[in-house]
């Protein structure tokens, strides 16, 4: 975080706290989490959903390690569901981001549902409509609806 502060002083701008950057999360009942080049597409999808009256936000994961557990705990306390989009698959179950997000929220008494979405593997294009579907499914989980499967390939 010190580097982020130095950057802010040098260039007169900062991006979140250097670890995560929230976009349209105020009043959100669910958030989508994405990394890297997928974030621009996710912003457009969140804007589309917000324009339709849906309360969904976006969290850009800017730093994977050290993982910003405290940031995700604070986010998890304010939303009912988190949809993590990973561009990777780990041995076992889910992607690396999904595992870390879910782990960071585990100790919360009233933890949100955490859903896993795999997208963009092998350089496949991730479209706005793909992320809109991620947002819609995550919102269903936030509203208490049963959603299946827990891990979805977009």
ZIKAKA-V296930 format. One line per field, one symbol per residue. phi: phi as a letter, one per 30 degrees, with the letter a starting at -180 (. if undefined). psi: psi as a letter, one per 20 degrees, with the letter a starting at -180 (. if undefined). burial: b if it has 9 or more other ideal C-beta (glycine too) atoms within 8 Angstrom, else e. A space follows every 50 residues. Layout:
BEGIN
phi=???
psi=???
burial=???
END
This chain:
BEGIN
phi=.dddddedddchabbicjcbbcbhcdidcbbccbbiddddddddddeddd ddjdcbbbcddcbdbdddeddddddddcbcabcccccbbcejbicddedd ddddcedddcdddbccbcaidiiddccedddddedddddeddciddbbdd cbcc
psi=hhgggggghgjkqrnbjigqpqolipjpiqqpprqbiihghhgggggggg hjjpmqapooohogpppmghghggghiiriqpopoqkrpqpdorrggggg ggghihipgmqrqpqpppqjqkjpporghghghggghhhghhjjqppqrh ppo.
burial=eeebbebbeeeeebebbbbbebbbbeebbbbbbbbeebbebbbbbbbbbb eeebbbbbbbbbbeeebbbebbbebbeebbbbbbbbbbebeeebbbbbbb bbebbeebeebbbbbbbbbbbeeeebebebbbbbbbbbbbbbeeeebeee bbeb
END
